[in-house]
Amino acid sequence: MRPTITEDVITLRSPVLAKMSDDEFFDFCQLNSDLRIERTANREILIMSPTGSRSGKRNARLNGQLYTWFITAKTGEIFDSNTGFTLPDGSMLSPDASWVSAAKWNALTTEQQDKFAPVCPEFVVELKSASDSIKTLQAKMLDWLRNGAQLAWLLVPETETAFIYRLGQPEPEVVQGFDNELTGENILPGFRLRLAELR
């Protein structure tokens, strides 16, 4: 097994890893809980460095605003960046923030909820850190849509740019400037994200 290192991501490929079951992969992640790990649809394991402090601050503020909306909405469940989801294409991805409708969440067994739930959130947010590649994240947003996400935001603090991806739309809407707010549209009615808090 020869790892490939690009940006701050180590990619592991091997026949053994390709045959790893979902339960075995979950156990592998638990044994390496200090690492940020994802798995691609091609069964490659991605090991990423922890985020820097500024990215952690921004992520906390992002999830804080989502939680404030959740308290009154109660239409589903919200999740932070430590949560992994097993998607229909076999990948396991962890968005920085996400929401799953109550209908989808409640259809899962307790065992499924305790591991990397086999469900694609209807809403996901990816927050670019200084070490992330914008092209990699843009490709990831398309993966989210292909797997069932209906609304996905890619937020880029360095350039104060938000890319809004919607199911069925070929190109994302681009919102320039963090003086703006983003709305949850018909997926998260009433949710408004104040981008200025992510500076």
LUMZA-399703 format. One record per residue (C-alpha): residue in three letters; y, z, x. Coordinates in steps of 0.5 Angstrom, whole numbers. Each point is the difference from the previous one (the first is absolute). Layout:
residues N
+-----+-------+-------+-------+
| res |     Y |     Z |     X |
+-----+-------+-------+-------+
| ALA |     Y |     Z |     X |
...
+-----+-------+-------+-------+
end
This chain:
residues 199
+-----+-------+-------+-------+
| res |     Y |     Z |     X |
+-----+-------+-------+-------+
| MET |     0 |     0 |     0 |
| ARG |     7 |    -2 |     3 |
| PRO |     6 |     2 |    -3 |
| THR |     6 |    -4 |    -1 |
| ILE |     7 |     3 |     1 |
| THR |     6 |    -3 |    -4 |
| GLU |     6 |     4 |    -1 |
| ASP |    -2 |     7 |    -1 |
| VAL |    -7 |    -2 |    -4 |
| ILE |    -6 |     0 |     3 |
| THR |    -5 |    -4 |    -3 |
| LEU |    -8 |     1 |     1 |
| ARG |    -5 |    -5 |    -2 |
| SER |    -7 |     0 |     1 |
| PRO |    -7 |    -2 |    -4 |
| VAL |    -1 |     8 |    -1 |
| LEU |     7 |     1 |    -3 |
| ALA |    -1 |    -6 |    -5 |
| LYS |    -6 |     3 |    -3 |
| MET |     3 |     7 |    -1 |
| SER |    -1 |     2 |    -7 |
| ASP |     6 |     3 |    -4 |
| ASP |    -2 |     7 |     1 |
| GLU |    -2 |    -1 |     7 |
| PHE |     7 |    -2 |     1 |
| PHE |     3 |     5 |    -4 |
| ASP |    -4 |     5 |     5 |
| PHE |     3 |    -3 |     6 |
| CYS |     7 |     1 |    -3 |
| GLN |    -1 |     7 |    -1 |
| LEU |    -3 |     1 |     7 |
| ASN |     6 |    -3 |     3 |
| SER |     5 |     3 |    -5 |
| ASP |     6 |     0 |     5 |
| LEU |     0 |    -8 |     0 |
| ARG |     3 |    -4 |    -5 |
| ILE |    -6 |    -5 |    -1 |
| GLU |     0 |    -6 |    -5 |
| ARG |    -6 |    -5 |    -1 |
| THR |     1 |    -8 |    -1 |
| ALA |    -4 |    -4 |    -5 |
| ASN |    -3 |    -3 |     6 |
| ARG |    -3 |     7 |     2 |
| GLU |     5 |     1 |     6 |
| ILE |     2 |     7 |     1 |
| LEU |     8 |     1 |     1 |
| ILE |     2 |     6 |     4 |
| MET |     7 |     1 |     0 |
| SER |     5 |     5 |     4 |
| PRO |     3 |     6 |    -4 |
| THR |     7 |    -2 |    -3 |
| GLY |     6 |     2 |     4 |
| SER |     4 |     6 |    -3 |
| ARG |     6 |    -4 |    -3 |
| SER |    -6 |    -4 |    -4 |
| GLY |    -3 |     6 |    -2 |
| LYS |     7 |     3 |    -3 |
| ARG |     1 |    -7 |    -4 |
| ASN |    -7 |     0 |    -3 |
| ALA |     1 |     8 |    -2 |
| ARG |     6 |    -3 |    -4 |
| LEU |    -3 |    -6 |    -3 |
| ASN |    -6 |     5 |    -2 |
| GLY |     5 |     5 |    -3 |
| GLN |     4 |    -5 |    -4 |
| LEU |    -7 |    -3 |    -3 |
| TYR |    -2 |     8 |    -1 |
| THR |     6 |     1 |    -4 |
| TRP |    -1 |    -6 |    -5 |
| PHE |    -7 |     2 |     0 |
| ILE |     1 |     7 |    -3 |
| THR |     3 |    -3 |    -6 |
| ALA |    -4 |    -6 |    -1 |
| LYS |    -7 |     2 |     1 |
| THR |    -3 |    -7 |    -2 |
| GLY |    -4 |     0 |     6 |
| GLU |    -1 |     3 |     7 |
| ILE |     4 |     0 |     7 |
| PHE |    -3 |     0 |     7 |
| ASP |     3 |     0 |     7 |
| SER |    -1 |    -3 |     6 |
| ASN |    -6 |     4 |     2 |
| THR |    -4 |    -3 |    -6 |
| GLY |    -5 |    -6 |     1 |
| PHE |    -2 |    -5 |    -5 |
| THR |    -6 |    -4 |     0 |
| LEU |     2 |    -7 |    -3 |
| PRO |    -4 |    -5 |    -3 |
| ASP |     0 |    -5 |     6 |
| GLY |    -4 |     6 |     4 |
| SER |     6 |     2 |     4 |
| MET |     3 |     7 |     0 |
| LEU |     7 |     1 |     0 |
| SER |     5 |     6 |     0 |
| PRO |     7 |    -2 |    -3 |
| ASP |     6 |     5 |     2 |
| ALA |     1 |     1 |    -8 |
| SER |    -4 |    -2 |    -6 |
| TRP |    -1 |     1 |    -7 |
| VAL |    -7 |    -1 |    -4 |
| SER |     0 |     0 |    -8 |
| ALA |    -3 |     5 |    -3 |
| ALA |    -5 |    -5 |    -3 |
| LYS |    -2 |    -2 |     6 |
| TRP |     0 |     7 |     4 |
| ASN |    -4 |     3 |    -6 |
| ALA |    -5 |    -5 |     0 |
| LEU |    -3 |     2 |     7 |
| THR |    -5 |     6 |     1 |
| THR |     2 |     6 |     4 |
| GLU |    -4 |    -2 |     6 |
| GLN |     4 |    -7 |     0 |
| GLN |     7 |     4 |    -1 |
| ASP |    -2 |     4 |     6 |
| LYS |    -2 |    -5 |     5 |
| PHE |     4 |    -7 |     1 |
| ALA |     1 |    -2 |    -8 |
| PRO |    -3 |    -7 |    -2 |
| VAL |     6 |    -2 |    -3 |
| CYS |     7 |    -4 |     2 |
| PRO |     6 |     4 |    -2 |
| GLU |     5 |    -4 |    -5 |
| PHE |     6 |     2 |     4 |
| VAL |     0 |     1 |     8 |
| VAL |     5 |     1 |     5 |
| GLU |     0 |    -2 |     8 |
| LEU |     6 |     3 |     4 |
| LYS |     0 |    -3 |     7 |
| SER |     1 |     4 |     6 |
| ALA |     3 |    -2 |     6 |
| SER |    -7 |    -2 |     3 |
| ASP |    -3 |    -4 |    -6 |
| SER |     0 |    -8 |     0 |
| ILE |     4 |    -2 |    -6 |
| LYS |    -5 |    -6 |     0 |
| THR |    -6 |     4 |     0 |
| LEU |     3 |     4 |    -6 |
| GLN |     2 |    -6 |    -4 |
| ALA |    -7 |    -2 |     0 |
| LYS |    -2 |     6 |    -2 |
| MET |     4 |     0 |    -6 |
| LEU |    -3 |    -6 |    -2 |
| ASP |    -7 |     3 |     1 |
| TRP |     3 |     6 |    -5 |
| LEU |     1 |    -6 |    -5 |
| ARG |    -6 |    -3 |     1 |
| ASN |    -4 |     6 |    -1 |
| GLY |     4 |     2 |    -7 |
| ALA |     6 |     3 |     2 |
| GLN |     6 |    -2 |    -5 |
| LEU |     6 |     2 |     3 |
| ALA |     1 |     1 |     8 |
| TRP |     6 |     2 |     4 |
| LEU |     0 |    -1 |     8 |
| LEU |     6 |     4 |     2 |
| VAL |     3 |    -1 |     7 |
| PRO |     5 |     5 |     2 |
| GLU |     3 |    -3 |     7 |
| THR |     3 |    -6 |    -4 |
| GLU |     0 |     3 |    -7 |
| THR |    -4 |    -5 |    -3 |
| ALA |    -5 |     1 |    -6 |
| PHE |    -5 |    -5 |    -2 |
| ILE |    -2 |     0 |    -7 |
| TYR |    -7 |    -3 |    -1 |
| ARG |    -2 |    -1 |    -8 |
| LEU |    -7 |    -2 |    -2 |
| GLY |     0 |    -8 |    -2 |
| GLN |     7 |    -1 |     4 |
| PRO |    -1 |    -5 |     6 |
| GLU |     5 |     3 |     4 |
| PRO |     3 |     7 |     1 |
| GLU |     7 |     2 |    -3 |
| VAL |     5 |     2 |     6 |
| VAL |     5 |     6 |    -1 |
| GLN |     5 |     1 |     6 |
| GLY |     3 |     6 |     1 |
| PHE |    -2 |     7 |    -1 |
| ASP |     6 |     2 |    -5 |
| ASN |    -4 |    -3 |    -5 |
| GLU |    -6 |     3 |    -4 |
| LEU |    -7 |    -3 |    -2 |
| THR |    -3 |     1 |    -7 |
| GLY |    -7 |     1 |    -2 |
| GLU |     1 |    -5 |    -5 |
| ASN |    -5 |     0 |    -6 |
| ILE |    -5 |     3 |     5 |
| LEU |     3 |     6 |     1 |
| PRO |     5 |     0 |    -5 |
| GLY |     6 |     5 |     1 |
| PHE |    -1 |     0 |     8 |
| ARG |     6 |    -1 |     4 |
| LEU |    -1 |     0 |     8 |
| ARG |     7 |     2 |     3 |
| LEU |    -1 |    -4 |     7 |
| ALA |     6 |     3 |     3 |
| GLU |    -5 |     6 |     1 |
| LEU |    -4 |    -4 |     5 |
| ARG |     5 |    -1 |     5 |
+-----+-------+-------+-------+
end
